[in-house]
Amino acid sequence: EVYRLNLEEGRFQAPLVTKSGSFGGNNCVAINPVNHLVAFGGEGGLIDVWDPRRVEDARPAGELDVAGALAHFAAVEGVPE
């Protein structure tokens, strides 16, 4: 989970439940300066991307399974693990 704090109201908002944090928590975050999308990554090789304008939907704008994609690439290309 990613906890959000509303500084104007001085209280916590509903947390974002991420799949990337389900394998030991989120350990990296990045904000795109162009469109302000927020990406969270965790140890499980998953990346969740959230649009802060639509967090009430309670689902990410996109998800990427980096670990799965790399495993598939290694199998196809014959790259040793």
C-alpha atoms as an extended CHARMM CRD file, in Angstrom:
* protein
*
        81  EXT
         1         1  GLU       CA              0.0000000000        0.0000000000        0.0000000000  PROA      1               0.0000000000
         2         2  VAL       CA              1.0200000000        3.5740000000       -0.6650000000  PROA      2               0.0000000000
         3         3  TYR       CA             -0.2150000000        6.0080000000        1.9590000000  PROA      3               0.0000000000
         4         4  ARG       CA             -1.2910000000        9.4790000000        0.8270000000  PROA      4               0.0000000000
         5         5  LEU       CA             -1.4290000000       12.5900000000        2.9830000000  PROA      5               0.0000000000
         6         6  ASN       CA             -3.6240000000       15.5760000000        2.1540000000  PROA      6               0.0000000000
         7         7  LEU       CA             -1.5680000000       18.5070000000        3.4150000000  PROA      7               0.0000000000
         8         8  GLU       CA             -4.4180000000       21.0160000000        3.0300000000  PROA      8               0.0000000000
         9         9  GLU       CA             -6.7630000000       18.9970000000        5.2620000000  PROA      9               0.0000000000
        10        10  GLY       CA             -4.0310000000       17.5190000000        7.4680000000  PROA      10              0.0000000000
        11        11  ARG       CA             -5.2780000000       13.9380000000        7.2070000000  PROA      11              0.0000000000
        12        12  PHE       CA             -4.5640000000       10.7010000000        5.4210000000  PROA      12              0.0000000000
        13        13  GLN       CA             -6.5090000000        9.7510000000        2.3100000000  PROA      13              0.0000000000
        14        14  ALA       CA             -7.3600000000        6.2140000000        1.2660000000  PROA      14              0.0000000000
        15        15  PRO       CA             -4.1420000000        4.3220000000        0.4390000000  PROA      15              0.0000000000
        16        16  LEU       CA             -3.3390000000        3.0880000000       -3.0440000000  PROA      16              0.0000000000
        17        17  VAL       CA             -3.2300000000       -0.7130000000       -3.0960000000  PROA      17              0.0000000000
        18        18  THR       CA             -0.4690000000       -1.7300000000       -5.4680000000  PROA      18              0.0000000000
        19        19  LYS       CA              0.4470000000       -5.1330000000       -6.8500000000  PROA      19              0.0000000000
        20        20  SER       CA              4.0890000000       -4.0570000000       -6.9510000000  PROA      20              0.0000000000
        21        21  GLY       CA              4.1160000000       -3.8180000000       -3.1510000000  PROA      21              0.0000000000
        22        22  SER       CA              2.7130000000       -7.3010000000       -2.5690000000  PROA      22              0.0000000000
        23        23  PHE       CA              6.2030000000       -8.8930000000       -2.6650000000  PROA      23              0.0000000000
        24        24  GLY       CA              7.8110000000       -7.0500000000        0.2250000000  PROA      24              0.0000000000
        25        25  GLY       CA              6.6050000000       -3.5130000000       -0.3160000000  PROA      25              0.0000000000
        26        26  ASN       CA              7.2930000000       -0.7410000000       -2.7670000000  PROA      26              0.0000000000
        27        27  ASN       CA             10.9140000000        0.3410000000       -2.7930000000  PROA      27              0.0000000000
        28        28  CYS       CA             11.0110000000        2.8970000000       -5.6030000000  PROA      28              0.0000000000
        29        29  VAL       CA              8.8160000000        5.6810000000       -6.9240000000  PROA      29              0.0000000000
        30        30  ALA       CA              9.0660000000        7.9950000000       -9.9230000000  PROA      30              0.0000000000
        31        31  ILE       CA              6.9460000000       10.8970000000      -11.1420000000  PROA      31              0.0000000000
        32        32  ASN       CA              6.7810000000       11.7450000000      -14.8360000000  PROA      32              0.0000000000
        33        33  PRO       CA              7.3320000000       15.5180000000      -15.1380000000  PROA      33              0.0000000000
        34        34  VAL       CA              5.2930000000       15.7450000000      -18.3510000000  PROA      34              0.0000000000
        35        35  ASN       CA              2.0050000000       14.0350000000      -17.4660000000  PROA      35              0.0000000000
        36        36  HSD       CA              2.5010000000       13.6100000000      -13.6770000000  PROA      36              0.0000000000
        37        37  LEU       CA              1.9070000000        9.8600000000      -13.7160000000  PROA      37              0.0000000000
        38        38  VAL       CA              3.3350000000        8.1740000000      -10.6150000000  PROA      38              0.0000000000
        39        39  ALA       CA              5.0660000000        4.7980000000      -10.9240000000  PROA      39              0.0000000000
        40        40  PHE       CA              5.7460000000        2.4350000000       -8.0050000000  PROA      40              0.0000000000
        41        41  GLY       CA              8.0680000000       -0.5560000000       -8.1830000000  PROA      41              0.0000000000
        42        42  GLY       CA              8.7530000000       -3.4300000000       -5.8420000000  PROA      42              0.0000000000
        43        43  GLU       CA             11.0160000000       -6.4210000000       -5.3650000000  PROA      43              0.0000000000
        44        44  GLY       CA              8.6860000000       -8.7290000000       -7.2880000000  PROA      44              0.0000000000
        45        45  GLY       CA              9.5250000000       -7.0630000000      -10.6030000000  PROA      45              0.0000000000
        46        46  LEU       CA              6.1460000000       -5.3590000000      -10.9840000000  PROA      46              0.0000000000
        47        47  ILE       CA              5.5510000000       -1.6880000000      -11.7880000000  PROA      47              0.0000000000
        48        48  ASP       CA              2.2140000000        0.0220000000      -11.1130000000  PROA      48              0.0000000000
        49        49  VAL       CA              1.5130000000        3.3770000000      -12.7650000000  PROA      49              0.0000000000
        50        50  TRP       CA             -1.1300000000        5.6510000000      -11.2420000000  PROA      50              0.0000000000
        51        51  ASP       CA             -2.7460000000        8.7840000000      -12.5990000000  PROA      51              0.0000000000
        52        52  PRO       CA             -3.1610000000       11.1100000000       -9.5910000000  PROA      52              0.0000000000
        53        53  ARG       CA             -6.1920000000       12.6990000000      -11.2370000000  PROA      53              0.0000000000
        54        54  ARG       CA             -8.0370000000        9.3420000000      -11.1660000000  PROA      54              0.0000000000
        55        55  VAL       CA             -6.9970000000        7.6180000000       -7.9300000000  PROA      55              0.0000000000
        56        56  GLU       CA            -10.6290000000        7.3490000000       -6.8720000000  PROA      56              0.0000000000
        57        57  ASP       CA            -10.9770000000        4.5390000000       -9.4430000000  PROA      57              0.0000000000
        58        58  ALA       CA             -8.9480000000        2.3970000000       -6.9870000000  PROA      58              0.0000000000
        59        59  ARG       CA             -6.9860000000        0.8290000000       -9.8350000000  PROA      59              0.0000000000
        60        60  PRO       CA             -3.7450000000        1.7170000000      -11.5610000000  PROA      60              0.0000000000
        61        61  ALA       CA             -3.6380000000        3.3200000000      -14.9970000000  PROA      61              0.0000000000
        62        62  GLY       CA             -1.2140000000        0.6020000000      -16.0640000000  PROA      62              0.0000000000
        63        63  GLU       CA              0.8560000000       -2.3370000000      -14.8630000000  PROA      63              0.0000000000
        64        64  LEU       CA              4.0860000000       -3.8420000000      -16.1430000000  PROA      64              0.0000000000
        65        65  ASP       CA              5.5250000000       -7.2260000000      -15.1770000000  PROA      65              0.0000000000
        66        66  VAL       CA              9.2170000000       -6.5720000000      -15.7510000000  PROA      66              0.0000000000
        67        67  ALA       CA             10.3940000000       -9.8450000000      -14.1970000000  PROA      67              0.0000000000
        68        68  GLY       CA              8.0050000000      -11.8570000000      -16.3620000000  PROA      68              0.0000000000
        69        69  ALA       CA              9.0080000000       -9.9810000000      -19.5010000000  PROA      69              0.0000000000
        70        70  LEU       CA             12.7210000000      -10.5080000000      -18.8120000000  PROA      70              0.0000000000
        71        71  ALA       CA             12.2060000000      -14.2180000000      -18.1150000000  PROA      71              0.0000000000
        72        72  HSD       CA             10.3090000000      -14.5540000000      -21.3980000000  PROA      72              0.0000000000
        73        73  PHE       CA             13.0140000000      -12.6080000000      -23.2670000000  PROA      73              0.0000000000
        74        74  ALA       CA             15.7470000000      -14.7900000000      -21.7840000000  PROA      74              0.0000000000
        75        75  ALA       CA             13.8780000000      -17.9560000000      -22.8130000000  PROA      75              0.0000000000
        76        76  VAL       CA             13.2920000000      -16.7220000000      -26.3640000000  PROA      76              0.0000000000
        77        77  GLU       CA             16.7610000000      -15.2820000000      -26.9420000000  PROA      77              0.0000000000
        78        78  GLY       CA             18.6440000000      -18.0740000000      -25.1450000000  PROA      78              0.0000000000
        79        79  VAL       CA             20.2230000000      -15.6630000000      -22.6800000000  PROA      79              0.0000000000
        80        80  PRO       CA             21.5440000000      -17.4490000000      -19.5940000000  PROA      80              0.0000000000
        81        81  GLU       CA             19.9080000000      -16.4530000000      -16.3250000000  PROA      81              0.0000000000
